[in-house]
Amino acid sequence: MKTNPSAHAPVLAQSEPLPQLIAATANALPDQADALARARAFAEPLLACETLDSGENTLVHADAVASILKGIGGSEAMQAASYLVYACVHLNKPEEVIAKAFGDSFAALAVETTKLMRVQRQALAAEQVDDPAVQTENVRKMLLAFSRDLRVVMLRLASRLQTLRFHAASKRPVSPSLARESLQVFAPLANRLGIWQMKWELEDLSFRFLEPDTYKEVARLLDEKRGEREVYMQQLRQRLESELRSRSISATVQGRPKHIYSIVKKMRGKSLNFDQVLDLRALRVVVPTVKDCYAALSWVHEQFTPIVEEFDDYIAKPKPNGYQSLHTIVRDEQGRPVEIQIRTQAMHDHAEHGVAAHWAYKEAGSKGYAGVSAAGEYDAKIAVLRQLLAWERDLAGAVPNRGLFEDRIYVLTPDAAVIELSQGSTPVDFAYAVHTSVGHRCRGARVDGAMVPLNTALQNGQTVEITTVKEGRPSRDWLNAELGYLTSNRAKAKVRAWFNAQATHETVARGREAVEKLLQREGKTAMKLDDLATQLGFKSADALFEVVGKDEFSLRNIENLLRPPEPALQPDDYLLLKKTRTNESAPKGGVLVVGIDSLMTQLAKCCKPAPPDLIRGFVTRGKGVSVHRADCSNFREMAARSAERVIDVEWGTPKAAAAVYPVDVAVEAADRQGLLRDISEVFAREKTNVIGVQTQSVKGTAWMTFTVEVADSGRLNKVLGIVATVPGVRSARRR
């Protein structure tokens, strides 16, 4: 069944009277004779053939915006401003031209609104690449903080509502970002200003584009028994009104329309089915006095069955924002739930005029509809401001240009991205907020197109452009508080970090020079500096140079490494061995090669065998016999390919009692300060010489490879058992 969604969207022309606040705002422009007709005649030749991004004719759009403003009580002067806003972009000097024709107030309003239009358009584009939540929150703040008065916001609200109406009527698709912004920014703002009907229509239209299937389904459910429900509510309204008046209570009873988005929000927030929504039928009773409120409540509870847990007395205990009313849900004779609100005319006016901060009541009450919260700093500020500020006085200009966020300002990049800064921030603060590199290379600034000193305090809504150099550095003057270049602690920290990094660079250069001179004296200039650092237990050469430059690491440690007390047997040393012609005695040293009278041998680097490992030999081309551990994977592969070159070998009696062999040991441990030192101390204590170290740390895990010299691999197992007891070590094994 086809539905007519627009039937559920409120029409402003049919809405009940709006707050005096809106009327005061709308009429803040000075009245001029025939202002509306003159403004339209002025704009028509500029707009008649122009088209907006939505595809709507610009003049038709301006006509519709003026009509919406008229529907919420806007004066002819306010309606006239809607034409001048769209004419701005087609004028070379809009403020000057409009001021001459219509006065300064019209000119300022048109220019400010045009700026805000550009901000919102750019923000929608930026939402594709930036964090949408951050960008949306910034735009929400900008709608209030950037505007000189609420007339600007009202013009934008009316324009956005018309854009959504145009898309709905023409069946043109709406971009998700525009629909989301309408739902998350414009509708709550209309709500906060007390423009309830505009808020509901923005919500329903936005939701219709974002979730068309859900929208149509709820519209269908509402339509199924709409006629029956309306007849019932009309009868109930008349019954309440007549019965209360028969009891000398002068009551006005009105129906309260339900809107699709609010129904869906409640269903989701409370996990309800459509049939479980209790306030689809709702009435509002307005009586003269507080005494009448309770008398009316008593009669309602006598006639119907109250749902006790749904009763709230906001008269005895008003909401923090001052809202007062009695809320109850009752069941009639057929068990149908009906919500009834009872309040005095003064309470009703207070709520309807927006001072009660209706957004906190409906969007983020203690029941938490749809997970929306008003606990954030931004919303808390709005709540306080809405209760304490004299809106009419401010909007009438008694306190001109007063910002709603005294401690924050919002400025724009040349691309109209919103940058949030603290009050009093300078172009240098702005540069560091954009990017650290931009801050370091900042050399000048333009604010709204004019060059300004770098210690100029920025104002809300200004456009800032930074002039940079290709290679630059911050100035130490920026850290001088008396000169006023920086106010942001974050920016100051970045400048200090740059100078600290420079100091570190100088220290590293000093350490490098000392190490290179030592290597030159020792005749080791060919040695790789990163290899030297690794052997000394450092992650990089620069880490070594830094501690040397700070005099925290003695050069004698490097000398000891370069000049070990005893020469170590290198892995690629070759042993010339002779086999006896009889089996009665074994050779006196090295490896016995069975069946060969005299042959050169080498210990394989891949597995580094050592007595008493089981070993096998492999005859190489030109390098004699390569001796491997029997379990060596490389040996198994070579043997599989060339089995004829495998020979039997065994350890013989070493030539010297002090014969040692290099062996690799792998250690895995939780990385911590002093780990390398503690493991090295174990090897030193067990008289196991370490001739090489490689370390790597990945996500808190240290992987270390030690090359140690051993005479007996069996003895090594005992040493590894001790290494495994070092705090943090997870495993220690031979490679």
ZAFIDREN-548734 format. One line per field, with one value per residue (C-alpha): residue number from 1; x, y, z. Coordinates in steps of 0.5 Angstrom, whole numbers, m for minus. Each point is the difference from the previous one (the first is absolute). Layout:
BEGIN
seq [NUM ...]
x [X ...]
y [Y ...]
z [Z ...]
***
This chain:
BEGIN
seq [1 2 3 4 5 6 7 8 9 10 11 12 13 14 15 16 17 18 19 20 21 22 23 24 25 26 27 28 29 30 31 32 33 34 35 36 37 38 39 40 41 42 43 44 45 46 47 48 49 50 51 52 53 54 55 56 57 58 59 60 61 62 63 64 65 66 67 68 69 70 71 72 73 74 75 76 77 78 79 80 81 82 83 84 85 86 87 88 89 90 91 92 93 94 95 96 97 98 99 100 101 102 103 104 105 106 107 108 109 110 111 112 113 114 115 116 117 118 119 120 121 122 123 124 125 126 127 128 129 130 131 132 133 134 135 136 137 138 139 140 141 142 143 144 145 146 147 148 149 150 151 152 153 154 155 156 157 158 159 160 161 162 163 164 165 166 167 168 169 170 171 172 173 174 175 176 177 178 179 180 181 182 183 184 185 186 187 188 189 190 191 192 193 194 195 196 197 198 199 200 201 202 203 204 205 206 207 208 209 210 211 212 213 214 215 216 217 218 219 220 221 222 223 224 225 226 227 228 229 230 231 232 233 234 235 236 237 238 239 240 241 242 243 244 245 246 247 248 249 250 251 252 253 254 255 256 257 258 259 260 261 262 263 264 265 266 267 268 269 270 271 272 273 274 275 276 277 278 279 280 281 282 283 284 285 286 287 288 289 290 291 292 293 294 295 296 297 298 299 300 301 302 303 304 305 306 307 308 309 310 311 312 313 314 315 316 317 318 319 320 321 322 323 324 325 326 327 328 329 330 331 332 333 334 335 336 337 338 339 340 341 342 343 344 345 346 347 348 349 350 351 352 353 354 355 356 357 358 359 360 361 362 363 364 365 366 367 368 369 370 371 372 373 374 375 376 377 378 379 380 381 382 383 384 385 386 387 388 389 390 391 392 393 394 395 396 397 398 399 400 401 402 403 404 405 406 407 408 409 410 411 412 413 414 415 416 417 418 419 420 421 422 423 424 425 426 427 428 429 430 431 432 433 434 435 436 437 438 439 440 441 442 443 444 445 446 447 448 449 450 451 452 453 454 455 456 457 458 459 460 461 462 463 464 465 466 467 468 469 470 471 472 473 474 475 476 477 478 479 480 481 482 483 484 485 486 487 488 489 490 491 492 493 494 495 496 497 498 499 500 501 502 503 504 505 506 507 508 509 510 511 512 513 514 515 516 517 518 519 520 521 522 523 524 525 526 527 528 529 530 531 532 533 534 535 536 537 538 539 540 541 542 543 544 545 546 547 548 549 550 551 552 553 554 555 556 557 558 559 560 561 562 563 564 565 566 567 568 569 570 571 572 573 574 575 576 577 578 579 580 581 582 583 584 585 586 587 588 589 590 591 592 593 594 595 596 597 598 599 600 601 602 603 604 605 606 607 608 609 610 611 612 613 614 615 616 617 618 619 620 621 622 623 624 625 626 627 628 629 630 631 632 633 634 635 636 637 638 639 640 641 642 643 644 645 646 647 648 649 650 651 652 653 654 655 656 657 658 659 660 661 662 663 664 665 666 667 668 669 670 671 672 673 674 675 676 677 678 679 680 681 682 683 684 685 686 687 688 689 690 691 692 693 694 695 696 697 698 699 700 701 702 703 704 705 706 707 708 709 710 711 712 713 714 715 716 717 718 719 720 721 722 723 724 725 726 727 728 729 730 731 732 733 734 735]
x [0 3 1 0 6 m1 m7 4 5 m2 m2 2 m6 m4 4 m2 3 7 4 1 7 0 m5 5 6 m3 m2 7 1 m2 m7 1 m6 m1 6 m2 m2 6 5 m4 1 7 2 m5 5 6 m4 m5 4 5 m1 2 5 m7 m3 m5 m1 4 m6 m5 4 0 m7 m1 4 m3 m7 3 2 m6 m4 5 m2 6 m2 1 7 2 m3 3 7 m1 1 6 3 0 2 6 4 m1 2 8 m1 m6 0 1 m5 m6 2 m1 m7 m2 4 5 m4 m2 7 3 m5 0 8 0 m5 4 6 m4 m3 8 2 m6 1 8 m1 m5 6 5 m4 2 7 0 m3 m8 m1 5 m2 m7 1 4 m5 m5 4 1 m8 0 7 1 m6 m1 m7 m5 m3 6 m2 m8 2 4 m5 m6 5 2 m8 m1 5 m2 m7 2 3 m6 m4 4 2 7 5 4 7 1 4 m5 m5 4 2 m8 m1 6 1 m6 m6 3 2 m7 m3 5 m3 m7 m2 m3 m4 6 4 m5 0 7 1 m6 3 7 m2 m4 6 5 m5 m5 m3 0 m4 m5 m1 m2 m4 m4 m1 m2 m5 m3 m5 1 m7 m2 5 m2 m7 1 5 m5 m5 5 2 m7 m2 6 m1 m8 1 6 m4 m6 4 2 7 0 5 2 1 4 3 7 3 5 5 3 8 m2 m4 6 4 m4 m1 8 2 m5 0 m7 m5 m4 m6 3 1 m4 m1 m2 m7 2 m4 3 m5 2 m4 1 3 4 m6 m3 5 0 m8 0 5 m4 m6 4 2 m7 m3 6 5 7 6 4 7 m1 m2 4 m1 4 m4 3 6 2 5 7 m2 m6 m5 m6 m6 m4 1 m4 m2 m7 m4 m7 m6 3 7 3 5 0 5 m3 5 m3 3 m2 0 6 4 m3 3 6 1 m2 5 6 2 m1 5 m4 6 2 m7 m1 6 4 m4 1 m3 5 m4 5 6 0 4 0 6 5 4 m4 m7 1 2 m6 m4 3 m1 m7 m2 4 1 m5 m2 m4 5 6 m4 m2 7 0 7 2 5 0 3 m4 7 4 6 0 1 m1 4 0 6 0 m4 m5 2 m2 5 m1 4 1 m2 5 4 5 1 6 m5 m4 6 2 m7 0 6 7 4 m5 2 7 1 m5 3 m7 m7 m6 m7 m6 5 4 8 0 5 1 m2 m7 m5 m5 m8 m6 m1 6 4 7 5 7 7 5 7 3 5 m2 1 m4 3 2 m4 m7 2 0 m7 1 1 m7 1 m3 m5 m2 4 0 4 5 1 1 5 4 0 4 5 1 1 5 4 0 2 6 2 m1 5 5 0 1 6 3 m2 3 7 0 m1 5 6 m2 1 m8 m3 m3 m4 m7 m3 m7 4 4 m6 m4 6 0 m7 m3 m6 4 6 m4 m1 7 2 m5 2 8 m2 m3 6 m4 4 7 4 4 m6 1 8 m1 m5 5 6 m2 5 0 m1 m6 m1 m4 m5 3 7 2 4 5 m1 3 m3 4 1 m2 m6 4 0 m4 3 3 m5 m6 m4 1 m2 0 3 4 7 1 m6 m2 m6 m4 m6 m7 m2 m7 m1 7 2 4 2 m4 m5 m1 3 0 5 m2 6 m1 3 7 m1 1 m5 m5 m2 m8 m4 m3 m7 2 m6 5 4 m6 m2 7 1 m7 3 7 0 7 3 m2 6 0 4 1 3 7 4 2 7 m1 m4 m2 m4 m6 m6 m5 m7 m7 m5 m7 m3 m7 m3 m4 4 2 5 7 m2 6 4 m3 1 7 2 m3 5 6 m1 0 6 m3 3 m5 3 m7 m7 m6 m6 m7 m6 m7 m6 3 3 8 3 8 5 7 6 4 6 0 4 m5 m8 m2 3 m4 m7 2 1 m6 m4 2 m1 m7 m1 1 m6 m4 4 m5 4 8 2 6 m2]
y [0 7 5 7 2 7 m1 m2 6 6 6 7 4 m5 1 3 7 0 3 7 m1 m2 6 5 m3 0 7 3 3 7 1 3 2 m6 m3 m7 2 4 m5 m5 5 1 m8 m2 2 m4 m6 m1 m5 m2 m7 m3 m6 m4 2 4 7 5 5 m5 m2 7 1 m7 2 7 m4 m4 6 3 m6 0 7 4 7 2 3 m7 m3 5 m2 m7 3 4 m6 m3 6 1 m5 4 6 3 4 m3 3 7 m1 m2 5 5 m2 m3 2 m3 m5 m3 m1 m3 m5 m2 0 m4 m5 m1 m2 m5 m3 m1 m3 m5 m2 m1 m4 m5 m1 m1 m5 m5 0 3 m3 1 0 6 4 m1 3 5 2 0 5 4 1 4 2 3 4 7 m1 m6 4 m4 m6 1 1 m6 m4 2 m1 m7 m2 3 m4 m7 2 1 m7 m3 3 m1 m7 2 m4 3 m1 m4 6 5 m4 m2 7 2 m5 1 7 4 m3 0 7 2 m4 4 7 m3 0 m7 m1 2 m5 m6 1 0 m6 m4 2 m1 m7 m1 0 m3 m6 0 m7 1 6 m3 m6 5 5 m6 m3 7 1 m7 2 8 2 m5 3 8 m1 m4 6 5 m3 m1 8 2 m4 2 7 0 m4 4 6 m3 0 7 m1 4 m4 0 m7 m1 m6 m1 m3 m5 0 m6 1 1 m6 m4 3 m2 m7 m1 3 m4 m6 0 m2 5 m3 1 8 2 8 m1 3 6 6 7 3 7 3 7 m2 m5 m2 m2 m4 m5 0 m1 m6 m3 0 m3 m6 m1 m1 m4 m5 3 m3 2 m1 5 5 6 7 5 5 m2 m2 5 m2 3 4 3 m4 m2 m4 m6 m6 m7 m5 m4 m5 1 m5 m4 0 5 4 7 5 7 6 5 7 7 5 3 m7 m1 7 m1 m7 2 6 m4 2 m7 m3 m5 m3 m3 m2 m4 m2 m2 m1 m5 m5 1 0 m3 1 8 3 7 m1 3 6 4 m2 2 7 0 m2 5 6 m2 1 6 5 5 m2 5 6 m4 m1 7 3 2 m4 0 m6 m4 m6 m6 m4 5 m5 m3 3 m3 2 m2 m3 3 m6 1 m5 1 1 0 5 3 7 5 m5 3 m2 m4 m4 m1 m3 m5 m2 m1 m4 m1 1 7 2 m1 4 5 7 4 1 3 0 2 1 5 m1 1 m1 m7 2 2 m2 m4 1 m5 m1 3 m4 m1 m1 m2 2 m6 m1 m6 m2 4 0 3 6 0 7 m4 m3 7 1 7 1 m4 m5 m6 m1 m8 m4 m6 5 2 m7 m1 6 m3 m7 3 3 m6 m4 5 m1 m7 1 4 m6 m5 4 0 m7 m2 4 m3 m7 1 3 m6 m5 4 m1 m7 m1 m3 6 m6 m2 1 5 m4 m6 3 2 m6 m4 5 m1 6 0 5 4 6 m3 m1 7 3 m3 1 7 1 m3 m6 m5 m1 m1 m5 m5 1 m1 m7 m2 2 m3 m7 m3 m6 m2 m3 m6 2 m4 m1 m2 m6 m6 m4 m7 m7 m7 m5 m6 m5 0 m1 8 6 7 4 6 3 m5 m7 m1 m7 m4 7 0 8 5 7 1 6 0 2 7 m2 m4 1 m7 m1 m6 m5 2 m6 2 m2 3 2 1 7 2 4 0 m7 m3 5 m3 0 m2 m6 3 6 2 2 m6 m4 4 m1 m7 m2 4 m3 m7 m2 6 m1 m3 m3 5 0 4 m1 2 7 3 5 m1 7 m1 3 1 5 m1 4 0 3 4 2 5 5 7 4 5 m4 m7 0 2 m6 m5 2 m1 m7 m2 4 m3 m7 2 m1 5 4 2 3 3 1 3 2 2 m1 2 m1 m6 0 m5 m1 m4 m1 m3 m4 m4 m7 m6 m5 1 m4 6 5 m3 1 7 1 m3 6 5 m2 2 7 4 1 m5 m5 m5 m1 m5 m2 2]
z [0 m2 6 0 4 0 3 7 m1 3 m4 3 m3 4 7 6 2 1 6 1 0 m8 m1 3 m3 m7 1 2 m7 m1 m3 m7 m5 m5 2 m2 m7 m1 2 m5 m5 1 0 m5 m6 4 2 m6 m4 6 2 7 1 2 m7 2 m3 5 m1 2 6 2 0 3 6 1 0 6 4 m1 3 6 1 m4 m2 m7 2 2 m6 m5 3 m3 m7 2 2 m6 m4 4 m4 m7 3 0 6 3 7 m3 m5 4 6 m5 m3 7 6 4 4 m7 m2 6 0 m7 0 7 m3 m6 4 4 m7 m2 6 0 m7 1 6 m4 m5 6 3 m5 2 8 6 m1 7 1 m6 2 7 m2 m5 5 4 m6 m1 7 1 m7 0 2 2 m1 m7 m3 2 m1 m7 m1 4 m5 m6 2 1 m7 m3 3 m2 m7 0 3 m5 m7 3 m1 4 6 2 6 3 m1 3 6 1 0 5 5 m1 m3 4 7 m1 m2 6 4 m2 1 m7 1 m7 m4 5 m1 m8 m1 4 m4 m6 1 3 m6 m5 5 2 m6 2 7 m1 m5 5 6 m5 m2 7 2 m6 1 6 m1 m1 6 5 m2 1 7 2 m2 4 6 m1 0 6 4 m1 1 7 3 m2 4 6 m1 m3 m6 m4 m8 m2 m7 m3 m1 m7 0 m5 m4 3 7 0 m3 5 5 m2 m1 6 5 m5 m1 m6 m3 4 6 m1 6 m2 m7 2 4 3 3 6 1 6 4 7 3 4 m6 m3 6 0 m7 1 6 m5 m6 5 3 m7 m3 2 1 m1 6 m2 m6 4 1 5 m3 4 6 m2 m6 m5 1 m6 3 m4 4 m2 3 m5 1 m5 1 m3 m2 1 m6 3 m6 3 0 2 4 1 5 1 2 m6 3 0 m7 m2 3 m3 m7 0 0 7 3 m5 m3 m3 6 2 m6 m3 6 6 6 m5 m5 m7 m5 4 m1 6 2 5 m5 2 m6 1 8 m2 m5 6 5 m6 m2 8 1 m6 m1 m7 m2 2 m3 m7 0 0 8 0 m7 m3 6 m1 3 2 4 0 m7 m7 m6 m6 m8 m4 m7 m2 5 5 7 5 8 4 7 1 m2 m5 m5 m7 3 4 m6 m4 5 1 m8 0 4 m6 m2 7 m1 m7 2 m2 m1 0 m4 4 m5 m5 4 2 8 5 3 7 m3 4 m4 0 m1 m7 m4 m5 1 m5 2 m4 1 m3 m3 6 6 8 6 3 7 1 m1 7 3 4 0 m8 m1 m6 3 5 m1 5 m6 m5 6 1 m8 0 6 m3 m6 4 4 m6 m3 7 m1 m7 2 6 m6 m4 6 1 m7 0 6 m3 m7 3 5 m6 m4 5 1 m8 0 m5 m4 5 0 5 1 1 5 4 m1 3 6 1 m3 m5 m5 m1 2 7 1 m2 4 7 m2 m2 7 3 3 m4 1 m7 4 m1 m7 0 4 m5 m6 4 4 5 m4 m7 m1 m5 m6 m3 m7 3 m4 4 m4 3 m1 1 3 m5 6 4 7 1 m1 m3 5 m2 m4 m4 m3 m7 m1 m6 m2 2 0 m2 2 4 2 5 m3 1 0 6 3 3 6 4 2 m6 m4 m7 m7 m6 m7 m5 m3 m7 2 8 2 5 3 7 2 6 m2 1 m4 m6 m5 1 m1 m7 m2 1 m3 m6 0 4 m3 3 7 5 7 5 7 6 1 6 0 m2 6 6 m1 m6 m1 m5 m2 2 m2 6 m1 6 0 6 2 m2 6 2 2 m3 m5 6 5 m5 m2 7 0 m5 3 7 m4 m3 m7 m5 m4 m7 m3 2 m5 3 m2 3 m3 4 7 m2 0 m5 2 m4 4 m3 5 1 3 0 2 m2 6 4 m4 2 7 m1 m4 6 4 m5 m1 8 m2 2 m7 m4 m3 m4 m1 m5 m4 m8]
***
